[in-house]
Amino acid sequence: MKNTLVLGFVLSLSSLCFAGEKSYDVIFSAPATVGSVKLAAGEYKVKVDGANAVFTDAHSFKSVSTAVTVQTAAKKFQYTAVDATKDGSTDKVNAIELGGSTTKLEFTK
C-alpha cells in the first residue's frame, strides 16, 4: 500500500514537470518582422516566456525570441489572429491574439 502511494506521488510530480507552457500555431504567408526579429514565411509555434515571445519554426525547430507586451482581454479570443501591416514585401506584426485564451501579444520595435 505504501509503495503504491509513493509511486502515485512520483508520477503526479513527473507529469507536472512535463506539462510545460502552452504554445500556439501561427502561419505567416509572407516574410514578417515581429518586434526585433525577421521571420521567413512559414508555420511557427509561439509561446510566452516571461517578457519574451518565442517563435519556433515548425520544420527546422529553430527558435528566436523578441520582447513582447502581454495584454489580458475581458473575454477569450475565439481564434488565433495576427494583426499586421504591409511594409513593402514584408508584413510588420503589431499584435497576436491567442485563440482560446485572453492573451494578446503586442510587439514594438
C-alpha positions as CSV (number, residue, x, y, z in Angstrom):
1,M,0.0,0.0,0.0
2,K,2.8,2.4,0.9
3,N,4.7,1.6,-2.3
4,T,1.6,2.4,-4.4
5,L,1.1,5.7,-2.6
6,V,4.8,6.7,-3.2
7,L,4.6,5.7,-6.9
8,G,1.4,7.7,-7.4
9,F,3.1,10.8,-5.8
10,V,6.2,10.4,-8.0
11,L,4.1,10.0,-11.2
12,S,2.0,13.1,-10.4
13,L,5.1,15.2,-9.8
14,S,6.7,14.0,-13.1
15,S,3.5,14.9,-15.0
16,L,3.8,18.4,-13.7
17,C,7.4,18.7,-14.8
18,F,6.4,17.8,-18.4
19,A,3.3,19.9,-18.6
20,G,5.2,23.0,-19.9
21,E,3.7,26.2,-21.3
22,K,1.1,26.2,-24.0
23,S,2.1,27.1,-27.5
24,Y,0.0,28.4,-30.3
25,D,0.3,27.8,-34.1
26,V,0.8,30.9,-36.3
27,I,1.3,30.9,-40.1
28,F,2.9,33.8,-41.9
29,S,2.2,33.8,-45.7
30,A,5.0,36.3,-46.3
31,P,8.2,37.3,-44.6
32,A,7.3,39.0,-41.3
33,T,9.0,41.4,-38.9
34,V,7.9,40.6,-35.3
35,G,9.4,43.0,-32.8
36,S,13.1,43.0,-33.4
37,V,13.3,39.7,-35.4
38,K,12.6,38.8,-39.0
39,L,10.9,35.6,-39.8
40,A,10.6,33.8,-43.1
41,A,7.2,32.8,-44.4
42,G,6.0,29.6,-42.9
43,E,4.5,27.9,-39.9
44,Y,5.6,28.7,-36.3
45,K,4.7,27.8,-32.8
46,V,4.7,30.8,-30.4
47,K,4.8,30.7,-26.6
48,V,5.3,33.4,-24.0
49,D,8.4,33.1,-21.8
50,G,8.3,35.9,-19.3
51,A,8.7,39.2,-21.2
52,N,9.6,37.4,-24.5
53,A,7.7,35.7,-27.2
54,V,9.5,32.6,-28.5
55,F,8.9,31.6,-32.1
56,T,9.9,28.1,-33.2
57,D,9.9,27.1,-36.8
58,A,7.6,24.1,-37.2
59,H,10.0,22.4,-39.7
60,S,13.6,23.3,-38.7
61,F,12.7,23.7,-35.0
62,K,15.0,26.8,-34.7
63,S,13.8,29.3,-32.2
64,V,14.1,33.1,-31.9
65,S,12.7,35.4,-29.3
66,T,11.7,39.0,-29.1
67,A,10.3,41.4,-26.5
68,V,6.6,41.4,-26.0
69,T,4.0,43.2,-24.0
70,V,1.3,40.8,-22.8
71,Q,-2.2,42.2,-22.5
72,T,-5.2,40.5,-21.0
73,A,-8.6,40.9,-22.6
74,A,-12.0,40.8,-20.9
75,K,-13.1,37.6,-22.8
76,K,-11.4,34.7,-24.6
77,F,-10.4,35.1,-28.2
78,Q,-12.1,32.5,-30.4
79,Y,-9.2,32.2,-32.9
80,T,-5.5,32.9,-33.0
81,A,-5.3,36.1,-35.1
82,V,-2.4,38.2,-36.4
83,D,-2.7,42.0,-36.7
84,A,-0.1,43.1,-39.3
85,T,0.5,45.9,-41.7
86,K,2.3,45.6,-45.1
87,D,5.8,47.2,-45.2
88,G,6.9,46.6,-48.8
89,S,7.1,42.8,-49.3
90,T,7.3,42.2,-45.6
91,D,4.5,42.1,-43.0
92,K,5.1,44.1,-39.8
93,V,3.3,42.2,-37.0
94,N,1.7,44.6,-34.4
95,A,-0.1,42.1,-32.3
96,I,-1.2,38.4,-32.0
97,E,-4.4,37.3,-30.2
98,L,-4.0,33.8,-28.9
99,G,-7.2,31.7,-29.6
100,G,-8.8,30.0,-26.6
101,S,-7.1,32.5,-24.2
102,T,-7.5,36.1,-23.0
103,T,-3.9,36.8,-24.0
104,K,-2.9,39.4,-26.6
105,L,0.8,39.8,-27.5
106,E,1.8,43.3,-28.6
107,F,5.1,44.0,-30.4
108,T,7.1,47.1,-30.8
109,K,10.5,47.6,-32.4
